[in-house]
Amino acid sequence: MPLLEPKPEALRPGTTRAPSPDRVPGRWASGSPVELRAGLTALLGPEKVLWKVSDLVRYASDASPYRFLPQVVVVPEDLDDISAILSYAHGNGRGVVFRAAGTSLNGQAQGEDILVDVRRHWTGVEVLDDGARARIRPGTTVMRANAALARHGRVLGPDPASAIACTIGGVVANNASGMTAGTTRNSYRTVSSLTFVLPSGTVVDTGGADADELLRHAEPRLCDELLALKAEIEADEVLTARIRAKYELKNTNGYRLDAFLDGSTPVKILRGLMVGSEGTFGFISEVVFETLPLDRHVSAALLFFPSLSAA
């Protein structure tokens, strides 16, 4: 569905509109294309490939007003499955969208080709260092993670309104924060390390002591290009200042270009870029967060300012 120009007159009281068509085209009656279904079934097994039209319709919507019908839905169980899916997509020129909870209002959990459900088999929380850190899988809800941390008097920094349903994979991929996190408690600032799979199938654990050495061996061109971009940005004082100013504000628009300034090595740069990348750089399979103290008592205030500038 293409995004349309806004039409303010359509929102005026008394305006009536015909409902948008909701019927799936007849060509989808038999479900996924046979070749696509067969190829993924051979890779993953029939129990991990959802191809019936009822499956496709079920995954065609999320919390947004948009509707995109995937051609097939796959439900991977481990990193081997993820690597196989990405390899298949790369070799066949197909697109991949990862879907966790689907609570975003902007349609990021929808796709029109291969949709990968990474919520069902990707849950779990491991509390580390008496709650100072937590290792969390992408299908885990924020509320479940916070429940595990609460007994240690700790909490995650990101605090999205949909914490009861949204999952860590989407929170990190969106650089979600919520109204209380500001610019210091969001995902970018509180993620300690990530494990992710690049489109090539390379698995990167940014917390590993030899992570840069392994990445250099597997992806030498990627490492060189990341460092070249870093050097180009740092050589431009105006651009550097603009990037820093951009992220002094609460801002989730586009890639985190300040990752090139904050990261000193290719792995550290990638760790920053993955946050907020909407799944375009790879699949995040595990996240280690630095947690924050849980405030047992909070207060709220209603404040009035004479102008927006004053506020």
Beta strands, then each sheet from edge to edge (+ up, - down):
strand 1: 49-50
strand 2: 72-74
strand 3: 96-99
strand 4: 114-117
strand 5: 125-128
strand 6: 133-136
strand 7: 154-155
strand 8: 191-197
strand 9: 203-205
strand 10: 283-290
strand 11: 292-293
sheet 1: 1+ 2- 4- 3-
sheet 2: 5+ 6- 10+ 8- 9+
sheet 3: 7+ 11-
end
